[in-house]
Amino acid sequence: MEERAATLHSVSAAKSQPSNARHGQPDATPKTYVLDTNVLIHDPNSLLNFEEHRVAIPMTVLEELDRLKTGKSHTASDCRAAIRQIDRVLGQASPAEVEAGIPINRGRTDQGTLTVLMPRGGAGGTGLPEHVNDNRIINDVMAMKMADPDSRYVLVTKDINMRLKARACGIDAEDYQNDQLVSDIKQLTRGFFEVPGSFWDKVTEVDTVQEGAETLHHLPHGLVVGDILGEEVYPNQFILDEQGFVGRIVSVRDGVVTLRHHKAETLMDQEAWGLKPMNIQQAVALHLLLDPDIHLVTLTGAAGSGKTILALAAAIEMTVEQRRFNKIIATRSTPPLAEEHGFLPGTEEEKMDPWLGAINDNIEALHLNDENPQGSIQYVKERANIQFKALNYIRGRSFQKSLILIDESQNLTPHQMKAIITRAGEGSKVVCLGNLAQIDTPYLSPISSGLTYMTERFKGFEHGGSVQLMGVPRSLLAEYAETWL
């Protein structure tokens, strides 16, 4: 149990739908979906997402939720939320009513039911050894299946190995994936489109207007999506061509795509706290970071692509020079030791220092050539009011006029990501950084990561933007290692 509990906190947030329903295949066989603990932690409302089917929660799962519910971590909070949701559905039902199944009221006629699966043990002596909670749950499902062979039982878990064990025992098992918005990570928006040659050679109809210092191009939606790019477009994406044209998509409405005209060399000349972009992807990312009308920026890319140093340089520039923010809040996911911050010595900042070392490293990198680098670093930390916050203690806070920098956000579930972004108060900006190739959380994958979920959910948000950084400008060695190791 200790090993299982140690990893449950990092469960991802996905919502499963019946597999046949997802593929449009009708199936009249009654289904019971048995939820593992990690699914309920991943999404405390998951039991509401199984349409007309029966949902069963094993007693072993309730025991695990009970053991993990104490503390200030995201895991403990999600456990408490899941327990409250179960209690709302079951209410004051009698044991007999719970065994029969309590209707899950969602305001529709096709509501399913919720039941608590009592331990049945051993599955007639043919089950798995019961020293592991996973095995107890599988044995309970096997016993149910043997007692009611005409019904279909499906174990829903984020644990791949548990799914393998279940299938070996003849039990249907699947991931919880209703909030997986892409089936392949290649479908994730990059934030820009690269057009070979000249973009304007492909344009047959355009209405160009001058608004102050801005040049805006209004193009038919069908022309841009159907003839030129071949896929849908969203606000704050960029169109890049080989002739140096950069068009930022301002809006997509009423069958018209509006582009703001930029030049690549102008964007490359941007500067934030002495830092200039090294490629066009960094240039458009910096453009979004510095834009006061953009409240959420997501930067993804390989290790060394410049995510953290770009975001940090822009944050210091906007806080110290432009005075748009009162402070910079730096945080990140710390899956292995999320519960142990209280045992580390020192202040909250000192406790977070091992995890936010990348922030300190990049502050140092921005001042390597100063006469007194240490003095400059201390000056920046004080003037920019950079505060290191443990993710576990951000819940319930509200940050006004702050730049919230979330590093390593690929390790967050969708539920956790929502909990953090909703901390942004009036005048605040959120910057999420992550590398989907470096997920450290056992139950998360690139397509179920909260970073992927948020990027897809916010791609139509007119005050948000996302850019996938390309290349590894950190060093030739880092670039070679990223490519070949």
C-alpha positions, 0 to 999 in steps of 0.5 A: 500500500505504501508504494501504491500510495506514494505514486497515487498523487501523480495520477492524471485527469482523464474522463473515460467513456464506454469504449463502444460508445466512443467508436459508435458501436451499439452494445446492449450488454449491461456494463459496470465500470469499476473505478480505480483509486487513481481515476478518482484522484485524477478527476474527482467527478469521474463517476459522473461521466459514464452515461447510462452505465453502472459505476462501481467503487470497490471498498479497497478504493474507498480505503485508499482515498481515506488514507490519502485524504489528509494534508495540503497536497493536490492529492489529498484535496482531490481525494477529499473532493472525490469522497464528497462527490461519492457522498453526494450521490449516495446520500442517506441510501440504505445498504440494500439500496447502495448494493442495488445502485443509486441513480446518478442524477445529472438532469437527464433520463439516461442516468446511470447508477453508483454502487460500492463494491464490497470485498468478495475475495479470492474469486473462488480460489482462482484469484491473485494474491491479495497482499496488493490492493491492485490484486484485491480490486481485480479479484473483486471484479473477477468475483462479480463477473463469475456471479453475473456472467451475462453482464460486462465488467470493465476496470477503469484505471490509469495504471498500465500494469494493472490493466495488463494484469486485469486482461490476463485474468480475463477482465476488460480494462481501459484507460480513463480518457474522456479529457484526452483531447488529442489521440496523437501528440502530433495533433497538438497545436504548435502555435505557428504554421510554416509556409514554403516560399511566399505566403502572398503567392498563395493568396488570391483574395485579401482586404488590407487596412491600416489601423494606426501603426498596424497593418491588418489583412482580412482573408477568407477563412476557406482560403486560409484553412482550405487552400493554404494551410490545410487545417483550422486556425485560432487566435494568436497563432502565427503564419511564417513564410520563407520570405520573412513575412510573419502574420499573427492571427488576430481573430477568426470570425464570420468567415474571415481570418484577420492577420496582423502584419509583422516582419521577421527581422523586427521580431528578431530585434526584440529584447527583454532584460538584455535577452534577444531571441535566437530563432523565429519561434523564440521571437514569436514566443517573446512577442506573446510574452510581452503582449499586455493583452495576452493573459496565458502563454504556454511554451513547450519544446525540448530541453534547452530550447529556451523556454525558461530563460525567455519566460524569465527574461520577459517576466523581469522586464515586465516587472522591473522595467515596465512595472506591469506586475508587482511580483513574480510567482515561480512554482513547479510540480514536485511529484516525488516529494510533494508531501515532504516539503514540511520536513525540509529545513528553512523557509518556503523559498529554501525548501523549493530551491532544489526544485526551482533551480532552473529559475536560479540558473537562468537568472544567473545566465542573464547576468553572466557578463555583469561586473558583479553577477551575484550583486545583479542576481540579488538586485533582480530577485529583490526588485522583481520580488521573485517568490518561490511557492510550493504548488501544494500551498497555492490552492486557495490563494489569489494572486493580483497583478502577478506573473505566475510562472509554472515550470515543468507543467507537463507533470500536472493533471488537467484537474491540477492545472485548472486549480493553479490557473484559477489562482490568477487574479486581476492584472495577472498573467500565467506562463506555463512551461513544459517538455512533453518528452520528459514526463516524470509522473507514472500515470501521465502520458503526453496526450493525458498531461494537463499541459496538453489538455490546457493547450487544446482547451485554450487554443480558441481563447483570444487572450491566450497563446501557445508556441512550441519552441524548435531547436536546442540553442542551449549548446551544440552538446545539448542539441546533439544529446536531445537529437540522438540519445 
